[in-house]
Amino acid sequence: MSIAFAEEMIGDAVQEATAAAEAGAAAIKGEMLPTGTALLDAVLGYLVVFIGLVLLMVVVIIVGKIMVSKANAKKTAETAAPVPAAAVPEAPRQLAPGSAGEVKLYDTDPRDAAMIMAIVADKLQKPLNELRFVSIKEVK
């Protein structure tokens, strides 16, 4: 690069900087900016904000995907846990003496089911072991 070319480039840069400084000084003094300069400033300002928002959106999406992949990895690690080799089959449970079998509970706590069975037995004035409850379901 020749010295003359470098001096010409520096001179152009100085002229542009001087013009920008004069426009800024005019704005500070309360003078009107030329329409082209004002439009260019507005467009560049909007463009910077828009690019910033897009970059923020990309960062949020990437962090979200990282979190989802970590959760999936944790879930697959839990499900891939080794299963005991030979599970011993359970012996059939023995029912209590006087019992009429098991009760299926749907959306009901065992404590609430026990209270319901006791109330029904009391209202019917029958012993609990003479009643057969097939299932108890909470009505919502």
ChimeraX attribute file (.defattr): number of C-alpha atoms within 10 A of each C-alpha:
attribute: neighborCount
match mode: 1-to-1
recipient: residues
	/A:1	5
	/A:2	6
	/A:3	8
	/A:4	9
	/A:5	10
	/A:6	11
	/A:7	11
	/A:8	11
	/A:9	12
	/A:10	12
	/A:11	12
	/A:12	12
	/A:13	12
	/A:14	12
	/A:15	12
	/A:16	12
	/A:17	12
	/A:18	12
	/A:19	12
	/A:20	13
	/A:21	12
	/A:22	12
	/A:23	18
	/A:24	14
	/A:25	13
	/A:26	13
	/A:27	13
	/A:28	10
	/A:29	9
	/A:30	9
	/A:31	11
	/A:32	11
	/A:33	14
	/A:34	10
	/A:35	9
	/A:36	9
	/A:37	12
	/A:38	13
	/A:39	12
	/A:40	11
	/A:41	12
	/A:42	12
	/A:43	12
	/A:44	12
	/A:45	11
	/A:46	12
	/A:47	12
	/A:48	11
	/A:49	12
	/A:50	12
	/A:51	11
	/A:52	12
	/A:53	12
	/A:54	11
	/A:55	12
	/A:56	12
	/A:57	12
	/A:58	12
	/A:59	12
	/A:60	12
	/A:61	12
	/A:62	12
	/A:63	12
	/A:64	12
	/A:65	12
	/A:66	12
	/A:67	12
	/A:68	12
	/A:69	12
	/A:70	12
	/A:71	12
	/A:72	12
	/A:73	12
	/A:74	12
	/A:75	11
	/A:76	11
	/A:77	11
	/A:78	10
	/A:79	10
	/A:80	9
	/A:81	8
	/A:82	8
	/A:83	8
	/A:84	7
	/A:85	6
	/A:86	6
	/A:87	7
	/A:88	7
	/A:89	6
	/A:90	6
	/A:91	6
	/A:92	6
	/A:93	6
	/A:94	7
	/A:95	10
	/A:96	9
	/A:97	7
	/A:98	10
	/A:99	12
	/A:100	15
	/A:101	13
	/A:102	11
	/A:103	13
	/A:104	14
	/A:105	14
	/A:106	13
	/A:107	11
	/A:108	13
	/A:109	12
	/A:110	14
	/A:111	8
	/A:112	12
	/A:113	19
	/A:114	11
	/A:115	11
	/A:116	13
	/A:117	16
	/A:118	15
	/A:119	13
	/A:120	15
	/A:121	16
	/A:122	12
	/A:123	9
	/A:124	11
	/A:125	9
	/A:126	12
	/A:127	11
	/A:128	18
	/A:129	13
	/A:130	11
	/A:131	15
	/A:132	13
	/A:133	13
	/A:134	11
	/A:135	11
	/A:136	18
	/A:137	12
	/A:138	11
	/A:139	7
	/A:140	4
